[in-house]
Amino acid sequence: MTSLTETDKLYFENLLGMDGGYVLHYTDATFGEFFNRHKNDIRGQKYQIHGTSKAKKMRGFWEAEPDALVGTVLGELLDAYEANCSLNDRPIETPTLKKARAITARLSGHDDSLESPQTDDDFLRREFATPSIPKLPVEAQVIPIIESRLAEARKTMAASGYLSTIFLCGSVLEAVLLGAAQKEPTRFNRASASPRAGDGSVKRFHEWSLAQLRNRSGSAGNKKSGIPRKIEVFGNGRDLPGPHFESSIPIGATT
């Protein structure tokens, strides 16, 4: 199921002309061919929960499919929208299109705004959306701990406890990156940035510092997303026991 919000959908409903049951210039046949290229049968029953018009099938598609696929499909439809405007000498609704492009970038896992130069002050003033915690690459038992620490970080931020907020966010980031490393151990181990023990072997993941997890994350293909730069804000140390450590402590145990 996509993470499109009701507000997000309004932009696409407008640009794609869906209020009359249509989607751009597509006929039933060409609409089906379009989705066939994405290995989807838009005529399938699971997309007809709202009805059988092209617009209603599109809404069903939004509800049934994951972000990556929905983002790819919507991105191509926006290309078609621009082409139609150009070929038919119609003005492009630039502000709406820009917003829709930002939504497709988010769905596809790209934040294009991070590719433009920013000052440190600009970056620190930006507010980043909190991802869906259950979708993060971490073990199930760590999720409630991460959610608890994020809630605590919001409280300390509101109370101007900025240093405490940094510690808490650094702890959460460590859990997410450690989870990513455990999910793809080969990619994290095969790199010059991977920390080494005295005998030259790669250290076990629980021995990596936050800085080392950050650096390896960048070399594992995440630089474009801006992940390494975001993590730099939270420093290099481990100032709190990470959520993975906390999840291993029995209930009622003391330290």
C-alpha positions in Angstrom: 0.0 0.0 0.0 1.4 3.4 -1.0 2.0 6.2 1.5 0.2 8.7 -0.7 -1.8 11.1 1.5 -5.2 12.4 0.6 -3.5 15.8 -0.1 -0.9 14.1 -2.3 -3.7 12.5 -4.4 -5.3 15.9 -5.0 -2.3 17.0 -7.0 -2.4 14.0 -9.3 -6.2 14.0 -9.6 -5.9 17.6 -10.9 -2.9 17.1 -13.3 -4.2 13.8 -14.7 -7.8 15.1 -15.2 -9.3 12.3 -13.2 -12.5 14.0 -12.1 -14.4 12.7 -15.1 -13.3 9.1 -14.8 -10.4 9.6 -17.3 -6.6 9.6 -16.9 -5.0 12.1 -19.4 -5.5 11.0 -23.0 -5.6 7.3 -22.4 -8.2 5.0 -23.8 -9.0 1.7 -22.1 -6.7 -0.1 -24.5 -3.7 2.3 -24.2 -4.2 2.5 -20.4 -3.9 -1.3 -20.2 -0.8 -1.2 -22.5 0.8 1.5 -20.3 0.5 -0.7 -17.2 1.6 -3.8 -19.0 5.0 -2.1 -19.5 5.2 -2.0 -15.7 4.1 -5.7 -15.5 0.7 -4.8 -14.0 -2.7 -5.8 -15.3 -4.7 -2.7 -14.5 -7.9 -4.6 -15.5 -7.4 -6.9 -12.5 -10.1 -7.2 -9.9 -7.9 -5.8 -7.1 -7.8 -2.4 -8.8 -11.6 -2.3 -9.3 -12.5 -1.8 -5.7 -13.9 1.7 -6.5 -15.3 1.0 -10.0 -14.2 0.3 -13.5 -13.3 3.7 -15.0 -9.7 4.5 -15.6 -9.6 7.0 -12.8 -11.2 4.6 -10.3 -8.7 1.9 -11.3 -5.9 4.3 -10.8 -7.2 5.0 -7.2 -7.3 1.3 -6.6 -3.8 1.0 -7.9 -2.6 3.6 -5.4 -4.2 1.7 -2.5 -2.8 -1.7 -3.6 0.8 -1.2 -4.7 4.0 -0.1 -2.9 5.6 3.3 -3.0 8.4 2.4 -5.5 6.0 1.1 -8.1 3.5 3.9 -7.6 6.2 6.5 -7.8 7.6 5.1 -11.1 4.1 5.0 -12.7 3.2 8.5 -11.6 6.5 9.8 -12.7 5.9 8.5 -16.2 2.3 9.9 -16.2 3.7 13.3 -15.3 6.0 13.0 -18.3 3.0 12.3 -20.5 1.2 15.2 -19.0 4.0 17.6 -19.9 4.2 16.1 -23.4 0.5 16.6 -23.9 0.7 20.2 -22.8 3.6 20.9 -25.2 2.1 19.1 -28.2 -1.3 20.7 -27.7 -0.1 24.2 -26.9 -1.6 24.2 -23.4 0.0 25.9 -20.4 1.7 23.6 -17.8 0.5 24.0 -14.2 4.0 24.5 -13.0 3.5 24.9 -9.2 1.2 21.8 -9.1 3.6 19.8 -11.3 6.5 20.8 -9.1 4.7 19.5 -6.1 3.7 16.3 -7.8 7.3 15.7 -8.9 8.4 16.1 -5.3 5.9 13.5 -4.2 7.0 11.0 -6.9 10.6 11.6 -5.8 9.7 10.8 -2.2 7.8 7.6 -3.2 10.8 6.5 -5.3 13.2 7.1 -2.4 14.9 10.2 -3.9 15.0 13.6 -2.3 16.0 15.9 -5.2 16.1 18.9 -3.0 19.2 17.5 -1.3 21.1 17.6 -4.7 21.1 21.4 -4.8 23.8 23.3 -2.9 22.8 24.4 0.7 24.5 26.2 3.4 24.8 24.5 6.8 22.2 26.9 8.2 19.8 26.0 5.4 20.2 22.3 6.0 19.7 22.6 9.8 16.5 24.6 9.3 15.0 21.9 7.1 12.4 19.6 8.6 12.6 16.0 7.4 9.6 13.7 7.4 9.8 10.8 9.8 9.7 7.5 7.9 7.4 4.7 8.8 9.3 3.0 11.6 8.0 -0.6 10.9 9.4 -0.3 7.3 13.0 0.4 8.6 15.5 -2.4 8.2 15.5 -3.3 11.9 14.4 -6.3 14.0 10.8 -6.2 15.3 11.8 -6.1 19.0 13.8 -2.9 18.4 10.9 -1.0 16.8 9.1 0.0 20.0 12.4 1.2 21.5 13.1 3.4 18.5 9.6 4.8 18.6 10.0 5.5 22.3 13.3 7.3 21.7 11.9 9.4 18.9 9.0 10.4 21.1 11.4 11.4 23.9 13.6 13.3 21.3 10.5 15.4 20.3 9.8 16.2 24.0 13.4 17.3 24.6 13.5 19.3 21.4 10.3 21.1 22.5 11.9 21.8 25.9 15.0 23.2 24.2 17.1 20.2 25.4 19.0 20.2 22.2 22.0 18.2 23.3 19.8 15.5 24.7 17.9 15.5 21.4 21.1 15.0 19.5 22.1 12.0 21.7 18.7 10.4 21.2 18.6 10.9 17.5 22.2 9.5 17.2 21.1 6.4 19.1 18.1 5.9 16.7 20.4 6.4 13.7 22.8 3.8 15.0 20.0 1.3 15.3 18.8 1.9 11.8 22.3 1.7 10.2 23.1 -1.4 12.3 19.9 -3.0 11.1 20.8 -2.1 7.5 24.3 -3.6 7.9 22.8 -6.8 9.3 20.4 -7.0 6.4 23.1 -6.6 3.8 26.3 -7.8 5.5 28.2 -8.5 2.2 27.8 -4.9 1.0 28.9 -3.4 4.3 31.9 -5.8 4.8 33.3 -5.4 1.3 34.6 -1.9 1.5 37.8 0.0 2.4 35.6 2.0 4.8 34.8 -1.1 6.9 36.7 -1.0 10.2 39.3 -3.6 10.7 40.5 -5.5 13.8 44.2 -6.0 14.7 44.4 -9.1 12.5 43.1 -7.3 9.4 39.6 -8.9 9.5 36.5 -6.8 9.4 35.1 -6.1 12.9 31.7 -7.5 13.9 28.9 -5.0 13.4 28.2 -4.5 17.1 31.8 -3.2 17.4 31.4 -0.5 14.8 31.0 3.1 15.9 28.3 5.4 14.6 30.8 7.2 12.5 31.9 3.9 10.9 28.4 2.9 10.2 27.8 6.3 8.7 30.8 6.2 6.5 30.1 2.7 5.3 26.4 3.6 4.6 27.7 6.4 2.3 29.9 4.0 0.4 27.1 1.5 0.2 25.2 3.7 -2.3 23.3 6.0 0.0 25.1 9.3 -0.7 22.5 10.5 -3.2 19.8 10.3 -0.6 21.8 12.6 1.7 22.0 10.0 4.5 25.6 10.6 5.4 25.2 14.4 5.6 22.1 14.0 7.8 24.0 11.7 10.2 27.0 14.1 10.5 24.7 16.5 12.4 24.5 13.9 15.2 28.2 13.4 15.7 30.4 10.4 15.8 30.2 8.8 19.2 28.0 6.4 21.1 26.7 8.4 24.1 23.7 6.1 24.9 23.3 2.3 24.7 21.7 1.6 21.3 18.2 0.2 20.9 19.7 -3.2 20.0 21.5 -3.3 23.3 18.4 -2.2 25.2 16.3 -4.8 23.5 18.6 -7.5 24.8 18.1 -6.5 28.5 15.5 -8.6 30.3 12.5 -6.7 31.7 13.2 -5.6 35.3 17.0 -5.8 34.9 19.2 -3.1 36.3 22.6 -1.8 35.4 
